[in-house]
Amino acid sequence: MKLVLFFALGFSSFGVFAADGGWSFGGFFSEVAVFFSDVQWFIFDYIPQLVDRLHTYLVYYIIMLKLNMFKASVEFSFSIAQLILSDIGFAVLLEQLANALPVDVKAFCIQAKIFNGINLVIEAMIARFVMDRTFL
């Protein structure tokens, strides 16, 4: 082992490490100091910044995953609510009730889109009911 160390150090060119082109201990040790300061920067600055960026990306993608899952579940709940409304026949019931109104009141309600508003509110209430049952 001593022989390997002797040849490794004996045939090393420490002059390469010198700052002024000549061989000196000052240039070598300044390069060693720069090397260890780079190692210190890597360990104490770069790695914590890397962990921070990784945490940021991870939180971002988790939030995006949650939002996409929530969007898909709301669409699913709304499709179930539409099936329930079609099974109940709410649109037919609303149309029958509208036909029972006088002509001028019915025309005003159609012009003001009151029936569309009532239909939308009932759809929203049933969709909320379905979402409550599906733990949203």
FIKOLZA-1660 file (N, C-alpha, C; in steps of 0.1 Angstrom, whole numbers, plus 5000, padded with zeros to 4 digits):
% residues 136
   i   px   py   pz ch aa at
   1 5008 4988 5000  A  M  N
   1 5000 5000 5000  A  M CA
   1 5009 5013 5000  A  M  C
   2 5020 5012 5008  A  K  N
   2 5029 5023 5008  A  K CA
   2 5035 5026 4995  A  K  C
   3 5038 5015 4988  A  L  N
   3 5044 5016 4974  A  L CA
   3 5035 5023 4964  A  L  C
   4 5022 5019 4965  A  V  N
   4 5012 5025 4956  A  V CA
   4 5011 5040 4959  A  V  C
   5 5010 5043 4972  A  L  N
   5 5009 5057 4976  A  L CA
   5 5021 5065 4971  A  L  C
   6 5033 5059 4973  A  F  N
   6 5046 5065 4968  A  F CA
   6 5045 5068 4954  A  F  C
   7 5041 5059 4945  A  F  N
   7 5041 5061 4931  A  F CA
   7 5030 5071 4927  A  F  C
   8 5019 5070 4934  A  A  N
   8 5008 5079 4930  A  A CA
   8 5012 5094 4933  A  A  C
   9 5018 5096 4945  A  L  N
   9 5023 5109 4948  A  L CA
   9 5036 5113 4941  A  L  C
  10 5044 5103 4939  A  G  N
  10 5057 5106 4932  A  G CA
  10 5056 5110 4918  A  G  C
  11 5046 5105 4911  A  F  N
  11 5045 5108 4897  A  F CA
  11 5034 5118 4894  A  F  C
  12 5028 5124 4905  A  S  N
  12 5018 5134 4904  A  S CA
  12 5025 5147 4900  A  S  C
  13 5018 5155 4893  A  S  N
  13 5024 5168 4889  A  S CA
  13 5016 5179 4897  A  S  C
  14 5021 5183 4908  A  F  N
  14 5015 5193 4916  A  F CA
  14 5016 5207 4910  A  F  C
  15 5025 5208 4901  A  G  N
  15 5026 5221 4894  A  G CA
  15 5014 5224 4886  A  G  C
  16 5006 5214 4882  A  V  N
  16 4994 5217 4875  A  V CA
  16 4984 5225 4883  A  V  C
  17 4985 5223 4896  A  F  N
  17 4975 5229 4905  A  F CA
  17 4980 5244 4908  A  F  C
  18 4991 5248 4904  A  A  N
  18 4996 5261 4908  A  A CA
  18 4989 5272 4899  A  A  C
  19 4986 5283 4905  A  A  N
  19 4979 5294 4899  A  A CA
  19 4987 5302 4890  A  A  C
  20 5000 5303 4893  A  D  N
  20 5009 5312 4885  A  D CA
  20 5017 5305 4875  A  D  C
  21 5015 5292 4873  A  G  N
  21 5023 5284 4863  A  G CA
  21 5035 5278 4869  A  G  C
  22 5040 5282 4880  A  G  N
  22 5051 5276 4886  A  G CA
  22 5047 5268 4897  A  G  C
  23 5056 5259 4902  A  W  N
  23 5052 5250 4913  A  W CA
  23 5053 5258 4926  A  W  C
  24 5042 5257 4934  A  S  N
  24 5042 5263 4947  A  S CA
  24 5032 5257 4956  A  S  C
  25 5035 5257 4969  A  F  N
  25 5025 5251 4978  A  F CA
  25 5013 5260 4979  A  F  C
  26 5014 5273 4977  A  G  N
  26 5003 5282 4979  A  G CA
  26 4992 5280 4968  A  G  C
  27 4996 5278 4956  A  G  N
  27 4987 5275 4945  A  G CA
  27 4979 5262 4947  A  G  C
  28 4987 5252 4952  A  F  N
  28 4981 5239 4954  A  F CA
  28 4971 5240 4965  A  F  C
  29 4974 5246 4976  A  F  N
  29 4965 5247 4987  A  F CA
  29 4953 5256 4985  A  F  C
  30 4955 5266 4976  A  S  N
  30 4944 5274 4973  A  S CA
  30 4934 5267 4964  A  S  C
  31 4939 5258 4955  A  E  N
  31 4931 5249 4947  A  E CA
  31 4923 5239 4956  A  E  C
  32 4930 5234 4966  A  V  N
  32 4924 5225 4975  A  V CA
  32 4913 5232 4983  A  V  C
  33 4915 5244 4987  A  A  N
  33 4905 5252 4994  A  A CA
  33 4893 5255 4985  A  A  C
  34 4896 5258 4973  A  V  N
  34 4885 5260 4963  A  V CA
  34 4877 5247 4961  A  V  C
  35 4884 5236 4960  A  F  N
  35 4877 5223 4959  A  F CA
  35 4868 5221 4971  A  F  C
  36 4873 5223 4983  A  F  N
  36 4865 5220 4995  A  F CA
  36 4854 5230 4996  A  F  C
  37 4856 5242 4992  A  S  N
  37 4845 5252 4992  A  S CA
  37 4834 5248 4982  A  S  C
  38 4838 5243 4971  A  D  N
  38 4828 5238 4962  A  D CA
  38 4820 5226 4967  A  D  C
  39 4827 5217 4974  A  V  N
  39 4820 5206 4981  A  V CA
  39 4811 5211 4992  A  V  C
  40 4815 5221 4999  A  Q  N
  40 4807 5227 5009  A  Q CA
  40 4794 5233 5003  A  Q  C
  41 4796 5241 4992  A  W  N
  41 4785 5247 4985  A  W CA
  41 4775 5236 4980  A  W  C
  42 4780 5225 4975  A  F  N
  42 4772 5214 4970  A  F CA
  42 4764 5208 4982  A  F  C
  43 4770 5206 4993  A  I  N
  43 4763 5199 5004  A  I CA
  43 4753 5208 5011  A  I  C
  44 4758 5221 5014  A  F  N
  44 4750 5230 5022  A  F CA
  44 4741 5239 5014  A  F  C
  45 4743 5241 5001  A  D  N
  45 4734 5250 4994  A  D CA
  45 4726 5243 4983  A  D  C
  46 4733 5235 4975  A  Y  N
  46 4726 5229 4963  A  Y CA
  46 4717 5218 4967  A  Y  C
  47 4721 5209 4976  A  I  N
  47 4712 5198 4980  A  I CA
  47 4699 5204 4987  A  I  C
  48 4700 5213 4997  A  P  N
  48 4687 5219 5002  A  P CA
  48 4679 5226 4992  A  P  C
  49 4685 5232 4982  A  Q  N
  49 4677 5238 4971  A  Q CA
  49 4670 5228 4963  A  Q  C
  50 4677 5217 4960  A  L  N
  50 4672 5206 4953  A  L CA
  50 4660 5199 4960  A  L  C
  51 4661 5198 4973  A  V  N
  51 4650 5192 4981  A  V CA
  51 4638 5201 4981  A  V  C
  52 4641 5214 4982  A  D  N
  52 4630 5224 4982  A  D CA
  52 4623 5224 4968  A  D  C
  53 4630 5224 4957  A  R  N
  53 4624 5223 4944  A  R CA
  53 4616 5210 4942  A  R  C
  54 4622 5199 4947  A  L  N
  54 4615 5186 4946  A  L CA
  54 4602 5186 4954  A  L  C
  55 4602 5192 4966  A  H  N
  55 4590 5194 4974  A  H CA
  55 4580 5202 4967  A  H  C
  56 4584 5213 4961  A  T  N
  56 4575 5222 4954  A  T CA
  56 4568 5215 4942  A  T  C
  57 4576 5208 4934  A  Y  N
  57 4570 5200 4923  A  Y CA
  57 4561 5189 4928  A  Y  C
  58 4564 5183 4938  A  L  N
  58 4556 5172 4944  A  L CA
  58 4543 5177 4949  A  L  C
  59 4543 5188 4956  A  V  N
  59 4530 5194 4961  A  V CA
  59 4522 5199 4949  A  V  C
  60 4528 5205 4939  A  Y  N
  60 4521 5210 4927  A  Y CA
  60 4514 5198 4920  A  Y  C
  61 4521 5187 4918  A  Y  N
  61 4515 5176 4911  A  Y CA
  61 4504 5169 4919  A  Y  C
  62 4506 5169 4932  A  I  N
  62 4495 5163 4941  A  I CA
  62 4483 5172 4940  A  I  C
  63 4484 5185 4941  A  I  N
  63 4473 5194 4940  A  I CA
  63 4466 5193 4926  A  I  C
  64 4474 5192 4915  A  M  N
  64 4468 5190 4902  A  M CA
  64 4460 5177 4901  A  M  C
  65 4466 5166 4907  A  L  N
  65 4459 5153 4908  A  L CA
  65 4446 5154 4915  A  L  C
  66 4446 5161 4927  A  K  N
  66 4434 5162 4934  A  K CA
  66 4423 5170 4927  A  K  C
  67 4427 5181 4920  A  L  N
  67 4418 5189 4912  A  L CA
  67 4412 5181 4901  A  L  C
  68 4420 5173 4894  A  N  N
  68 4415 5165 4882  A  N CA
  68 4406 5154 4887  A  N  C
  69 4409 5148 4899  A  M  N
  69 4400 5138 4904  A  M CA
  69 4387 5144 4908  A  M  C
  70 4388 5156 4914  A  F  N
  70 4376 5163 4919  A  F CA
  70 4367 5166 4906  A  F  C
  71 4373 5171 4896  A  K  N
  71 4366 5175 4884  A  K CA
  71 4359 5162 4878  A  K  C
  72 4366 5151 4877  A  A  N
  72 4361 5139 4872  A  A CA
  72 4349 5134 4880  A  A  C
  73 4350 5135 4893  A  S  N
  73 4340 5130 4902  A  S CA
  73 4327 5139 4901  A  S  C
  74 4329 5152 4899  A  V  N
  74 4318 5161 4898  A  V CA
  74 4311 5158 4885  A  V  C
  75 4318 5156 4874  A  E  N
  75 4312 5152 4861  A  E CA
  75 4304 5139 4863  A  E  C
  76 4310 5130 4870  A  F  N
  76 4303 5117 4872  A  F CA
  76 4290 5119 4880  A  F  C
  77 4291 5127 4891  A  S  N
  77 4279 5130 4899  A  S CA
  77 4268 5137 4891  A  S  C
  78 4273 5146 4882  A  F  N
  78 4263 5154 4874  A  F CA
  78 4256 5144 4864  A  F  C
  79 4264 5135 4859  A  S  N
  79 4257 5125 4849  A  S CA
  79 4247 5116 4857  A  S  C
  80 4250 5113 4869  A  I  N
  80 4241 5105 4877  A  I CA
  80 4228 5114 4880  A  I  C
  81 4231 5126 4883  A  A  N
  81 4219 5135 4886  A  A CA
  81 4210 5137 4874  A  A  C
  82 4216 5138 4862  A  Q  N
  82 4208 5139 4850  A  Q CA
  82 4200 5126 4847  A  Q  C
  83 4206 5114 4851  A  L  N
  83 4199 5102 4849  A  L CA
  83 4187 5101 4859  A  L  C
  84 4189 5106 4871  A  I  N
  84 4178 5107 4881  A  I CA
  84 4167 5116 4876  A  I  C
  85 4171 5128 4871  A  L  N
  85 4161 5137 4866  A  L CA
  85 4153 5131 4854  A  L  C
  86 4160 5124 4845  A  S  N
  86 4153 5118 4834  A  S CA
  86 4144 5107 4839  A  S  C
  87 4148 5100 4849  A  D  N
  87 4139 5089 4855  A  D CA
  87 4127 5095 4862  A  D  C
  88 4129 5106 4868  A  I  N
  88 4117 5113 4875  A  I CA
  88 4108 5119 4865  A  I  C
  89 4114 5124 4854  A  G  N
  89 4106 5131 4844  A  G CA
  89 4103 5145 4848  A  G  C
  90 4112 5152 4854  A  F  N
  90 4110 5165 4859  A  F CA
  90 4107 5175 4848  A  F  C
  91 4113 5174 4837  A  A  N
  91 4111 5183 4826  A  A CA
  91 4097 5182 4821  A  A  C
  92 4091 5170 4820  A  V  N
  92 4077 5168 4816  A  V CA
  92 4068 5174 4826  A  V  C
  93 4071 5172 4839  A  L  N
  93 4063 5178 4850  A  L CA
  93 4063 5193 4849  A  L  C
  94 4074 5199 4847  A  L  N
  94 4075 5213 4846  A  L CA
  94 4068 5218 4834  A  L  C
  95 4068 5211 4823  A  E  N
  95 4061 5215 4811  A  E CA
  95 4046 5214 4813  A  E  C
  96 4041 5204 4820  A  Q  N
  96 4027 5203 4823  A  Q CA
  96 4022 5214 4833  A  Q  C
  97 4031 5218 4842  A  L  N
  97 4027 5229 4851  A  L CA
  97 4027 5242 4844  A  L  C
  98 4036 5244 4834  A  A  N
  98 4037 5256 4826  A  A CA
  98 4025 5257 4817  A  A  C
  99 4020 5246 4812  A  N  N
  99 4008 5246 4803  A  N CA
  99 3995 5250 4811  A  N  C
 100 3996 5248 4824  A  A  N
 100 3984 5251 4832  A  A CA
 100 3983 5266 4835  A  A  C
 101 3994 5274 4832  A  L  N
 101 3994 5288 4835  A  L CA
 101 3986 5295 4824  A  L  C
 102 3981 5308 4827  A  P  N
 102 3975 5316 4816  A  P CA
 102 3986 5319 4805  A  P  C
 103 3981 5322 4793  A  V  N
 103 3990 5323 4782  A  V CA
 103 3999 5335 4784  A  V  C
 104 3995 5347 4789  A  D  N
 104 4004 5358 4790  A  D CA
 104 4014 5356 4801  A  D  C
 105 4010 5349 4812  A  V  N
 105 4020 5346 4822  A  V CA
 105 4030 5335 4817  A  V  C
 106 4025 5326 4810  A  K  N
 106 4034 5316 4804  A  K CA
 106 4044 5322 4794  A  K  C
 107 4040 5331 4786  A  A  N
 107 4048 5338 4777  A  A CA
 107 4059 5346 4784  A  A  C
 108 4055 5353 4795  A  F  N
 108 4064 5361 4803  A  F CA
 108 4075 5351 4809  A  F  C
 109 4071 5340 4814  A  C  N
 109 4080 5331 4821  A  C CA
 109 4090 5325 4811  A  C  C
 110 4085 5322 4798  A  I  N
 110 4094 5317 4788  A  I CA
 110 4104 5328 4784  A  I  C
 111 4099 5340 4782  A  Q  N
 111 4107 5351 4778  A  Q CA
 111 4118 5354 4789  A  Q  C
 112 4114 5353 4801  A  A  N
 112 4123 5356 4812  A  A CA
 112 4132 5344 4816  A  A  C
 113 4129 5333 4809  A  K  N
 113 4136 5320 4812  A  K CA
 113 4135 5315 4826  A  K  C
 114 4123 5317 4832  A  I  N
 114 4121 5313 4846  A  I CA
 114 4121 5297 4846  A  I  C
 115 4115 5291 4836  A  F  N
 115 4115 5276 4837  A  F CA
 115 4129 5270 4835  A  F  C
 116 4137 5277 4827  A  N  N
 116 4151 5272 4826  A  N CA
 116 4158 5274 4839  A  N  C
 117 4156 5285 4846  A  G  N
 117 4162 5287 4859  A  G CA
 117 4157 5277 4870  A  G  C
 118 4144 5274 4870  A  I  N
 118 4139 5264 4879  A  I CA
 118 4145 5250 4876  A  I  C
 119 4146 5247 4864  A  N  N
 119 4152 5234 4860  A  N CA
 119 4167 5233 4864  A  N  C
 120 4174 5244 4862  A  L  N
 120 4188 5245 4866  A  L CA
 120 4190 5243 4881  A  L  C
 121 4181 5250 4889  A  V  N
 121 4182 5250 4903  A  V CA
 121 4179 5235 4908  A  V  C
 122 4169 5229 4903  A  I  N
 122 4166 5215 4906  A  I CA
 122 4177 5206 4903  A  I  C
 123 4183 5208 4891  A  E  N
 123 4194 5199 4887  A  E CA
 123 4206 5201 4896  A  E  C
 124 4209 5213 4901  A  A  N
 124 4220 5216 4910  A  A CA
 124 4217 5209 4923  A  A  C
 125 4204 5210 4928  A  M  N
 125 4201 5204 4941  A  M CA
 125 4203 5189 4940  A  M  C
 126 4198 5183 4930  A  I  N
 126 4200 5168 4928  A  I CA
 126 4215 5164 4927  A  I  C
 127 4222 5172 4919  A  A  N
 127 4236 5170 4918  A  A CA
 127 4243 5171 4931  A  A  C
 128 4240 5181 4939  A  R  N
 128 4245 5182 4953  A  R CA
 128 4241 5170 4962  A  R  C
 129 4229 5166 4960  A  F  N
 129 4225 5154 4968  A  F CA
 129 4233 5142 4964  A  F  C
 130 4236 5140 4951  A  V  N
 130 4244 5128 4947  A  V CA
 130 4258 5130 4952  A  V  C
 131 4264 5142 4951  A  M  N
 131 4277 5145 4956  A  M CA
 131 4278 5142 4971  A  M  C
 132 4268 5146 4979  A  D  N
 132 4268 5143 4993  A  D CA
 132 4269 5128 4996  A  D  C
 133 4262 5120 4987  A  R  N
 133 4262 5106 4989  A  R CA
 133 4274 5099 4984  A  R  C
 134 4282 5105 4975  A  T  N
 134 4294 5100 4970  A  T CA
 134 4306 5106 4977  A  T  C
 135 4305 5112 4988  A  F  N
 135 4315 5117 4997  A  F CA
 135 4324 5128 4990  A  F  C
 136 4317 5137 4983  A  L  N
 136 4325 5148 4977  A  L CA
 136 4323 5160 4985  A  L  C
% end
